[in-house]
Amino acid sequence: MTGTFPSPLRLLVGTAVRSMWRRVVSLRDQSWLLLALITAFLSGYAVLAFALFYGGLRFIGRFPGLGGLLVERLLFLLFACLFGLLLISNLIVSYTNLFRNRETAFLLTLPVPRQVVFQWKLAESTVIASWAFLFLIAPLLVAYGLVHQVAWHFYPMVLLMIGLFIGLPGILGCWLAVQVARFMDRRTFQVALVLGVSLLVAVLVLRFRPTTVTEESLETARVLNVIDRLLDNTRFAQFPLLPSYWLSSSVQNWGEGAVRAALFFFSVLLSHVLFFGMIAVLWLGDAFYEASSVVHSRGSLLARWDWFRRREERRRRSSDPIARLSRPVLLETLLAWRGILAPDVRALIAKDVRVFWRDTTQWGQAFMLFGLLTVYIVNLRHFTRQLDSPFWISLVSYLNLGACSLNLATLTTRFVFPQFSLEGKRVWVVGLAPIGLVSLVRLKFWLTSWTTLGVTLGLILLSCSMLGLDAAHTLFFAAVIVVMTFTLNAIAVGLGALYPNFRETNPAKIVSGFGGTFCLVLSFLYIVGSVVLLALGSPWGWRPEAVGEFRPYHALASGTAFLGISLLSGAVPLRMGFRRVAATEL
């Protein structure tokens, strides 16, 4: 009997596609209304983003002699920043998907070549890390094409170029994840990593210092020279060896009708993707298998340091019970202080803290997010240096509120939403305990709310201080962010209980599902509606001559509407989550 068998990679891809399609069909069968609501939200976001990009590009293009230069710099800068973010996202997702995933460990025990397992995980990680980029950049490219009145073949070619572009950070991020897994426990690698990050931060701080333009230079110098000085910090995005430069140049040349120049940069991008992709597909499989063995066989990342070994030896040899206390025991000791928390509550909090700390990707992503917030805060004072009008300061303060609340939505969607799903198949253990699943979800809500409140409240107070706002403005924005913190956590916890995924252990995949997308869209709509409502009903007015004049009736009306929207947006998903969990059969 003869026959041909499909390749293992084709089987893995086909199984994943069929599984995803069945989940979509099951969602359609469960609730047509919910599916229609999600579709309406996604369509509304696409239309709103397109309108903003279209209006912004037309507004910039009206500047005579400067519109083209500004659009060109913005496009180069956007793709350069997105390339860096894609690289970081692929690094984190690839490390989790390759070395912290049960499916990967299971596939390595099957008679499947290690190269095939690596190829499948490379493709899967790239898709998971890049789908949001495609969703973000599509309205911008459509708006760019309409503003410049490009030909019809611009859109399919741009779609092909974007597909090639996301392949490079996917390959590079996967390679970096393999190298980190192989050498992270080595002392030389750790020292080099710390020194490299410190040097990079120092270079960025020194290189991207703001350029101050005086009134004398504006009167004596040419306008183009002044603009060029102001945009001097964006020249790094025009480095010819960056993949973002090839993509930006190809998009701009194709939009302007220079097809040959566009095809040249397209060919450069294609050749690099094929070259590095072939290397990754053929040669990185063995390195991945070696790195997987290293990750699952080593103990601690600090085991090569003498002071760490001596400390562990002192703990083992010491007869003093206090000296033998490890970090988890110390955590439980702190939670049991004065008996404020019940024993079952202390146990669940300690469990969640341990699980979060032991997952390298979780606190690694949190650390990177806090790093981005630090960059935002540091540059906020440079952004407001030239703002002398109270009207513009008030406008920037509401934009700052929107930025802080969007960062809060990122925290809740990425870290809070998958908390219930991360209980996994052992959720029945907690469900059969006296505390019950409903109390578990309620405890997760309060724990995440107070934890994120410390971050967001500190962020809004610090940013208000950097903006030079008075005590009344600072107190107003602090009260708003407190309400939004509890609302966004209620949305994330409630939807996480409504749409759990106990089969998946990777938080990135849990967030990338239907429930995570719904949580992100609903949080985004709540933030936009709340900030616009509070801005329109600002108690200090918006007219330049009325700024600073307190209007209590406007404040009362907008505050009441804001509290009502917040209560409705948070209470409904949270109560629905409680009912779903209470009806769960174990």
Buried (B, 14 or more C-beta within 10 A) or exposed (E): EEEEEEEBBEBBBEEBEEEEEEEEEEBEEEEEEBBEBBEEBBEEBBEBBBEEBBEBBEEBBEEEEBBBBBBBBBBBBBBBEBBEBBBBBBBBBBBBBBBBBEBBEEBBEEEBBBBBBBBBBBBBBBBBBBEBBEBEBBBBBBBBBBBBEBEEEBBEBBEEBBEBBBBBBBBBBBBBBBEBBBBBBEEEBBEEEEEEEEEEEEEEEEEBEEEEBEEEEEEEBEEEEBBBBEBEBBEEBBEEEBBBBBBBBBBBBBBEEBBEBBBBBBEBBBEBBEEBBEEBBEEBBEBBBBBBEBBEEEEEBBEBEEEEEEEBEEEEEEEEEEEEBEEEEEBBEEBEEEEEBEEBBBBBBBEBBBEBEEBBBBEBBBEBBBEEBEBBBEEBBBBBEEBEEBBBBBBBBBEBBBBBBBBBBBBBBBBBBBBBBBBBEEBBEBBEBEBBBBBBBBBBBBBBBEBBBEBBBEBBBBBBEBBEBEEEBBEBBBEBBBBBBBBBBBBBBBBBBBBBBBEBBBBBBBBBBBBBBBBBBBBBBBBBBBBEBBBEBBBBBEEEEEBEEEBEEBBEBBBEBBEEBBBEBBEEBBEBBBBBBEEBEE
